[in-house]
Amino acid sequence: MSKPAFTWTPDLGAQQSIEPAVTQTKFGDGYELRTAAGINFKPRSWAVTFSKNASEALPLLAFLEACGGVEAFAWTDPLNRAGTYVCRKWDATQTVFGVYSVSAAFDEVFEY
């Protein structure tokens, strides 16, 4: 089954972070062994912001609310790499003249 697609483009300044999942074993003599924890051990996370008028912000927020932090969606990141993401947290702020700023955290997930 295909994932719904998130098609809105974030503002400039999106920030990517990666925290590799690594299994670490330390030995008494100071020696340390590190191994990747699984095959998909480098999930990407993005902090993104969308500045939209109300007519664009409402569908964007409705999409995030429909997914509810549970359902994953297809998204192409600012570096033009497609992936499967979940959004567990987002904030919306009304700024000036009916413009809304939606900040969100997109976390890459690996599933069927």
C-alpha angles and dihedrals in degrees: 000000000000122000123241112259123239102214105174117112117229124230119263112277099055109162125218124202131181126193109183116218103237131174109218129195120188122199127205095251093060094263114139129196120200127187134175112260100228134329096287097048099140107064115177123230125196131198104206136177129200121197106198139154116249095266090057098036096054096061090044091052091044089054092052092045092049090053088046096193089293108075117069122222138198115253135169109218125222089267088059096250116140118222146146115264142177126207112213097169136029137160131203124203126184106225123175132332096359096311116138127204112210115192119191143169115225115197121193115234132188118220142132 
